[in-house]
Amino acid sequence: MKKYLLGLISIALILAACTPKPPTPLTGTTWKLASYGRVDSLSPVVADSQGTITFDTTGKLTGIGACNQFEGNYELKGNQIVLTPLTWDVGGNKFCPEPQMSQESGVWDVLKGTVDFKIEDKTLTITRPLSETAALVLVFEAAANSAGN
């Protein structure tokens, strides 16, 4: 009986270890920008830039494109985020030097209107389709100190 019970416990532990973890939640997580650009030619985030986005549970989002803060409201509809026009001068609008300005423009270009999103493990991908074959993309990684981690 002990061997049987020990066998069942071992199997249960193995199955528990193999069960995939749920993805990081969209809300309550600080997402750090990892790459951006056209879906077929992503650029890595600029070194020492502060690209982030956070969605709260009340429908407000805040973030930083590269050196300027933004805020706005959003609504989730399935795998889409419907964005209100964002305010980009929160905290005083700054001119970003290159290459930060290109990153900031890349973020601005995606966060408009209705965008698609998906979360896989600790990666958030936000996509703004341009046509059937082209899209602009922001790829974020969950920050280590976020609620979902």
N, C-alpha and C positions, 0 to 999 in steps of 0.2 A: 504494500500500500504506500509506503514512504517513497519507493522508487517511482511509482505511478504519479504521486503528487509532485515529486521533484521534477519529473518529466514535464508535467503540465505547467508548472511554474516556469521552467526553462523556455518552453515554447511561447508562453505568454510574454516573457521578457524579450525574446527575439522578435516577436511580432510588434511589440510596442516600439522597439528600436527602429524597425523598418517603416513604421507609419510616418508618412510625410508630415512635416510641421505645416500648420496653416500659414498662408502668406501674411506678411506684415500688414496691419490695417492702414487704409488710406488716411483716416482721420487720427489726429493725436500723434502723428509721426512727423518728425522733421526730416525731409527728404533733401539730400545733397546732390546737386547736379554733377553727373559723371561725364555725359557727352551730349551733343546737340547737333542739329543740322538736318540735311536731307537724308532720308532713310537709306539711300545708297552711298552716302559719303559722310558719315558722322565725324565730328571733330571732338577730340578730348577736351574736357574742361580746362580753362586757362589756369595755369599754376597761380596759387595765392589769390584766386578769386573766391567770391562768397556766394555762388549760386545755390539758392535753397528755395523750397516751397513747403508750406505747412497748411493743411486743411483742418479747420476745427469742426466740432460736431454741430455748430449752429449755422453752418453755411458760409462762413467767412474764410478767406484764404489770405495768406501773407507770404512774402518772400523777398528775395534779392536776386536780380538778374545777373549781375556781376559786381556792380558797385552801387546801384540804386535800388531802393526798397520799393515794393509795390504791395497793393492790397486790393481786395475786391470781394465779390460774393460769388457763390457757385451753387449749383444744384446737381445732384447725381441722378442720372436716368439710365439705369442698367450699366453698361460699360462705357457710358459717356458722361462727360462733365460739361454742363452748360455754364459758361462764364459770363458774368456781367462785365462791361468795360472796366478794365483795371485802372487804378490810380497809380501812376508811376513816380510821383514826386514826393512820396512820403519821406519825411526827414530831410527834405531839400534835394533837389535834382542836381546830380553831379555829372560832369562830363567824364567819361571813362577814357583812358588812353587805350590805344590798340595794344594787344588783341582783346582786351576786356570789352571794348565797345562792340566788336563783332559778336562776342558771346551774348552780351546784353540784347543786341538786335535779334539774335537767334531765339532768345527766350520770348521777346516781345512778339515775334512773328508766329509763335505757336499758341500762346495763351490768348486766343481770341475766339469768341463765339462758342461753338460746340466742338469739343475734341474727344477723341477716343482715349481710353486708358486701360492698362492692364497691370496687375501686380503679380510677379512671379518671385516667390520667396521674399527677398529684401530689395527687389528691384521694381521701380515704378516707371513705366513707359507711357508718355503722353504723346499722342500722334494727331496731327492736323492734316487730314488728306487734302491734297491739291488737285489730284486727278485719279484716275483708276490705277496709275502706275507710279505716281509721285506723292511724297508726303514729307512734312517736316516733323521732326521727332525731338523730344527731350527725354533723356534717360537719367533717372535719379536712383541713388542708393540710400537706404534707410540709415540715418545717423545713429551712431552707437548708443547715444543717450536718449533715444526716443522711447515713447511709451510702448511701442510695439516690439521692442527688443529685449 
